[in-house]
């Protein structure tokens, strides 16, 4: 039986929970009983039990609770393990570059994967599950230290610094929004000429020839930064993660528009088309970004306390 496979060092309360929950683990997709190797560990191993065939893949999600973590806005980790004799064992869970987990509170849940239950690999899926499981089904662990006076003092100091960091992020986001708006504005005149009629195409080429060097240089500099962002790194490293992902989306869409425009200049009248709808969509995205920044500036500390929301446009 899986309960007998638990290592002897597992805390007694973990073994008790495991034994009580294990009989109800036969259905695909349901949450499975979890035991942790050691309370307070910063590199914990998790044991998952399930009455499923050997070789069944188990998915384990580890999500840090905002405003409890020291030194990190948020934390997400995901592991898969295979069931053997009713038990799956994860590798030790660590942070980026094998660093120990940030000290704080975590929600952990595990599911058996199968034809009806797909792995949650996107951050938006994990966030939705976090909201669903936070109070119904996930296990709560405090990791990295004891939840004592020393931790509370460190957390208080960190949250003061985090509020300042949140404000700095908003300043940076305003700079991104201003740069993207400027890039779009500079592009609009040659776009309008290229779309007007074949006769104005040469004027568009001449105007773009003068504009392109500085425009493309700045675009390359911006893209080299935002293209390196991944969903997981943005959600873990930034308080205003949703706004940063909006910047990334706008930058990518602006580059796509520029690529289509340059094709029209290269291939001649047959390739020209009306860019007005493309420009309008980008203006709407920029307006949404600016409104989000303005709203966030009213209370920079709010982003520290709340879990991030998945961006609507991704």
C-alpha positions as CSV (number, residue, x, y, z in Angstrom):
1,X,0.0,0.0,0.0
2,X,1.2,3.5,-0.8
3,X,1.0,4.6,2.9
4,X,3.6,1.9,3.7
5,X,5.9,3.3,1.0
6,X,6.3,6.6,2.7
7,X,9.8,7.2,4.1
8,X,10.1,6.8,7.9
9,X,11.2,10.5,8.2
10,X,7.8,11.8,7.0
11,X,6.2,13.9,9.8
12,X,3.4,12.0,11.6
13,X,0.7,14.5,10.7
14,X,1.6,14.0,7.1
15,X,1.2,10.3,7.3
16,X,-2.2,10.6,9.0
17,X,-3.5,13.0,6.3
18,X,-2.1,10.7,3.6
19,X,-3.8,7.6,5.1
20,X,-7.2,9.3,5.4
21,X,-7.2,10.8,1.9
22,X,-5.8,7.8,0.0
23,X,-8.9,5.6,-0.4
24,X,-10.6,8.2,-2.6
25,X,-8.0,8.5,-5.3
26,X,-9.3,6.3,-8.1
27,X,-10.8,9.0,-10.4
28,X,-8.8,10.8,-13.1
29,X,-8.5,14.6,-12.5
30,X,-9.2,14.6,-8.8
31,X,-6.7,16.0,-6.3
32,X,-4.5,13.4,-4.7
33,X,-3.1,13.1,-1.2
34,X,0.3,14.7,-0.7
35,X,3.0,14.4,2.0
36,X,6.1,16.5,2.3
37,X,9.5,15.3,3.1
38,X,10.1,17.9,5.9
39,X,8.2,20.9,7.1
40,X,10.0,24.1,6.6
41,X,12.3,22.7,3.9
42,X,13.5,25.1,1.2
43,X,14.1,22.2,-1.2
44,X,11.2,19.9,-0.4
45,X,10.3,16.6,-1.9
46,X,6.6,15.7,-2.2
47,X,5.1,12.2,-2.1
48,X,1.8,11.6,-3.9
49,X,-0.4,8.6,-3.5
50,X,-3.0,7.2,-5.9
51,X,-4.8,4.0,-6.6
52,X,-4.0,4.2,-10.3
53,X,-1.9,1.9,-12.7
54,X,1.9,2.0,-12.5
55,X,3.3,4.5,-15.0
56,X,0.5,7.0,-14.6
57,X,1.8,10.5,-14.7
58,X,1.2,12.7,-11.7
59,X,1.3,16.5,-12.0
60,X,2.3,18.5,-8.9
61,X,1.9,22.3,-8.7
62,X,3.6,24.5,-6.1
63,X,2.3,28.1,-5.9
64,X,3.6,30.7,-3.5
65,X,1.0,32.8,-1.7
66,X,1.5,36.5,-2.5
67,X,2.6,38.8,0.3
68,X,3.9,35.9,2.3
69,X,7.1,35.3,0.3
70,X,10.4,37.0,1.3
71,X,12.4,38.4,-1.6
72,X,10.1,37.3,-4.4
73,X,6.8,38.7,-5.7
74,X,5.4,35.3,-6.5
75,X,6.6,31.7,-7.1
76,X,5.4,28.9,-9.4
77,X,6.8,25.5,-9.9
78,X,5.5,22.4,-11.6
79,X,6.7,18.8,-11.6
80,X,5.7,15.5,-13.1
81,X,6.4,12.1,-11.6
82,X,5.3,8.6,-12.4
83,X,3.3,6.3,-10.1
84,X,5.1,3.1,-9.0
85,X,3.3,0.8,-6.5
86,X,0.7,3.5,-5.8
87,X,3.3,6.2,-5.0
88,X,4.8,9.1,-7.0
89,X,7.8,11.0,-5.7
90,X,8.9,14.4,-7.0
91,X,12.5,15.6,-7.4
92,X,13.4,18.2,-4.8
93,X,11.6,21.4,-5.6
94,X,13.8,24.4,-6.1
95,X,13.7,28.0,-7.5
96,X,15.4,29.2,-10.7
97,X,19.0,28.1,-11.2
98,X,18.5,25.5,-8.4
99,X,18.2,28.1,-5.7
100,X,16.2,27.3,-2.5
101,X,12.6,28.3,-2.5
102,X,11.7,31.8,-1.1
103,X,10.6,31.6,2.5
104,X,6.8,31.8,2.8
105,X,3.5,30.1,2.4
106,X,2.6,27.8,-0.5
107,X,-0.3,25.9,-1.9
108,X,0.4,22.5,-3.3
109,X,-1.9,20.2,-5.2
110,X,-1.4,17.0,-7.3
111,X,-3.5,15.4,-10.0
112,X,-3.3,12.2,-12.0
113,X,-3.0,13.0,-15.8
114,X,-4.8,11.0,-18.4
115,X,-7.0,11.4,-21.5
116,X,-9.6,13.5,-19.6
117,X,-7.1,15.5,-17.5
118,X,-4.4,17.5,-19.4
119,X,-1.3,18.9,-17.8
120,X,-1.4,22.5,-16.7
121,X,1.6,24.1,-18.4
122,X,0.4,27.6,-18.9
123,X,0.6,30.2,-16.1
124,X,-3.0,31.2,-16.9
125,X,-4.2,27.6,-16.2
126,X,-2.2,27.5,-13.0
127,X,-3.6,30.8,-11.8
128,X,-7.2,29.6,-12.5
129,X,-6.5,26.4,-10.5
130,X,-4.9,28.4,-7.7
131,X,-8.1,30.3,-7.3
132,X,-10.1,27.1,-7.5
133,X,-8.0,25.0,-5.1
134,X,-6.8,27.6,-2.7
135,X,-9.6,27.0,-0.2
136,X,-10.8,23.6,-1.5
137,X,-8.4,20.8,-2.1
138,X,-4.8,22.1,-2.0
139,X,-2.5,21.6,0.9
140,X,-0.9,24.6,2.6
141,X,2.7,24.5,3.6
142,X,5.0,27.1,5.2
143,X,8.5,26.5,3.7
144,X,12.0,27.8,4.2
145,X,11.9,28.4,8.0
146,X,9.6,28.5,11.0
147,X,6.7,30.9,10.9
148,X,8.1,32.8,13.9
149,X,8.9,36.4,15.0
150,X,12.1,36.5,12.9
151,X,10.1,35.6,9.8
152,X,7.4,38.2,10.5
153,X,10.1,40.9,11.0
154,X,11.8,40.0,7.7
155,X,8.5,39.9,5.9
156,X,7.5,43.3,7.2
157,X,10.8,44.8,6.1
158,X,10.5,43.2,2.7
159,X,6.9,44.4,2.1
160,X,8.1,48.0,2.7
161,X,10.8,47.5,0.1
162,X,8.3,45.7,-2.2
163,X,6.0,48.8,-2.3
164,X,8.9,50.9,-3.5
165,X,9.8,48.3,-6.1
166,X,6.2,48.2,-7.3
167,X,6.3,52.0,-7.8
168,X,9.6,51.7,-9.7
169,X,8.0,49.1,-12.0
170,X,5.2,51.4,-12.8
171,X,7.7,54.1,-13.7
172,X,9.4,51.7,-16.0
173,X,6.0,50.6,-17.5
174,X,5.2,54.3,-18.3
175,X,8.5,54.5,-20.1
176,X,7.7,51.4,-22.1
177,X,4.2,52.8,-23.0
178,X,5.7,56.2,-24.0
179,X,8.3,54.5,-26.2
180,X,5.7,52.2,-27.9
181,X,3.4,55.1,-28.5
182,X,6.2,57.1,-30.1
183,X,7.2,54.3,-32.3
184,X,3.6,53.8,-33.5
185,X,3.2,57.6,-34.1
186,X,6.4,57.7,-36.2
187,X,5.2,54.7,-38.3
188,X,1.7,56.1,-39.0
189,X,2.7,58.7,-41.7
190,X,4.6,56.3,-44.0
191,X,1.8,53.7,-43.3
192,X,-0.8,56.1,-44.5
193,X,1.1,56.9,-47.7
194,X,1.7,53.3,-48.5
195,X,-2.0,52.5,-48.1
196,X,-3.3,55.5,-50.0
197,X,-2.6,54.5,-53.6
198,X,0.2,53.1,-55.7
199,X,1.3,56.6,-56.7
200,X,2.2,57.6,-53.1
201,X,4.2,54.4,-52.5
202,X,7.5,56.0,-53.5
203,X,6.8,58.9,-51.1
204,X,6.3,56.2,-48.4
205,X,9.6,54.6,-49.3
206,X,11.5,57.9,-49.1
207,X,9.9,58.8,-45.8
208,X,10.6,55.4,-44.3
209,X,14.2,55.4,-45.6
210,X,14.8,58.5,-43.4
211,X,12.9,57.2,-40.4
212,X,13.9,53.5,-40.5
213,X,17.5,53.6,-39.1
214,X,16.6,55.2,-35.7
215,X,13.2,53.5,-35.6
216,X,14.5,50.0,-36.2
217,X,17.4,50.5,-33.8
218,X,15.1,51.4,-31.0
219,X,12.7,48.6,-31.9
220,X,15.6,46.1,-31.8
221,X,16.7,47.3,-28.4
222,X,13.1,47.0,-27.1
223,X,12.5,43.6,-28.6
224,X,15.8,42.2,-27.2
225,X,14.5,43.0,-23.8
226,X,10.8,42.0,-23.9
227,X,11.3,38.9,-26.1
228,X,13.4,37.4,-23.4
229,X,10.4,37.5,-21.0
230,X,8.5,34.3,-20.5
231,X,5.1,33.9,-18.8
232,X,6.7,32.2,-15.8
233,X,9.6,34.7,-15.4
234,X,7.3,37.7,-15.7
235,X,4.8,36.3,-13.1
236,X,7.5,35.4,-10.7
237,X,9.7,38.5,-11.0
238,X,7.3,41.4,-11.5
239,X,4.6,42.7,-9.2
240,X,2.7,44.2,-12.2
241,X,3.2,41.0,-14.3
242,X,0.0,41.5,-16.3
243,X,1.1,45.0,-17.4
244,X,4.5,43.7,-18.5
245,X,2.9,41.0,-20.6
246,X,0.8,43.7,-22.2
247,X,4.0,45.6,-23.1
248,X,5.4,42.4,-24.7
249,X,2.2,41.8,-26.7
250,X,2.1,45.4,-28.0
251,X,5.8,45.2,-28.9
252,X,5.2,42.0,-30.9
253,X,2.1,43.3,-32.7
254,X,4.0,46.5,-33.6
255,X,6.8,44.5,-35.1
256,X,4.3,42.4,-37.1
257,X,2.8,45.5,-38.5
258,X,6.2,46.9,-39.4
259,X,7.1,43.6,-41.2
260,X,3.9,43.8,-43.2
261,X,4.6,47.4,-44.1
262,X,8.1,46.7,-45.3
263,X,6.8,43.8,-47.4
264,X,4.4,46.3,-49.1
265,X,7.3,48.7,-49.8
266,X,9.4,45.9,-51.3
267,X,6.7,44.2,-53.4
268,X,5.0,47.2,-54.7
269,X,1.4,48.2,-55.3
270,X,0.0,44.7,-55.3
271,X,1.1,44.2,-51.8
272,X,-0.3,47.4,-50.3
273,X,-3.4,47.3,-48.1
274,X,-5.2,49.5,-45.6
275,X,-3.2,49.5,-42.3
276,X,-5.8,51.6,-40.5
277,X,-7.4,48.6,-38.6
278,X,-3.9,47.5,-37.5
279,X,-3.1,50.9,-36.2
280,X,-6.5,51.2,-34.5
281,X,-5.9,47.8,-32.7
282,X,-2.5,48.9,-31.4
283,X,-4.0,52.2,-30.2
284,X,-6.6,50.3,-28.2
285,X,-3.9,48.0,-26.7
286,X,-1.9,51.1,-25.7
287,X,-4.9,52.7,-24.2
288,X,-5.6,49.6,-22.1
289,X,-2.0,49.5,-20.9
290,X,-2.0,53.2,-20.0
291,X,-5.3,52.9,-18.1
292,X,-3.9,49.8,-16.3
293,X,-0.8,51.8,-15.2
294,X,-2.9,54.7,-14.1
295,X,-5.1,52.4,-12.0
296,X,-2.1,50.6,-10.4
297,X,-0.5,53.9,-9.4
298,X,-3.4,54.7,-7.1
299,X,-2.2,52.0,-4.8
300,X,1.2,50.4,-5.7
301,X,1.0,48.0,-2.8
302,X,-2.2,46.3,-4.1
303,X,-0.1,44.3,-6.6
304,X,1.9,42.9,-3.8
305,X,-1.1,41.5,-2.0
306,X,-3.1,40.0,-4.9
307,X,-2.4,37.1,-7.1
308,X,-1.8,38.1,-10.7
309,X,-4.5,37.9,-13.3
310,X,-4.0,36.1,-16.6
311,X,-3.9,38.6,-19.5
312,X,-7.0,38.6,-21.6
313,X,-5.1,38.9,-24.9
314,X,-2.7,36.0,-24.6
